[in-house]
């Protein structure tokens, strides 16, 4: 492999990651929100008795 091809592969990987990053961030935020809402719901149920 030449230096140029290695550089191009790195650039393509970086671009692919940059495009995926917002989707990953959104998914992480949604999962975090779901877990937090479950925890809050559980605590409210637990203390309501």
Buried (B, 14 or more C-beta within 10 A) or exposed (E): EEEEEEEEEEEEEEEEEEEEEEEEEEEEEEEEEEEEEEEEEEEEEEEEE
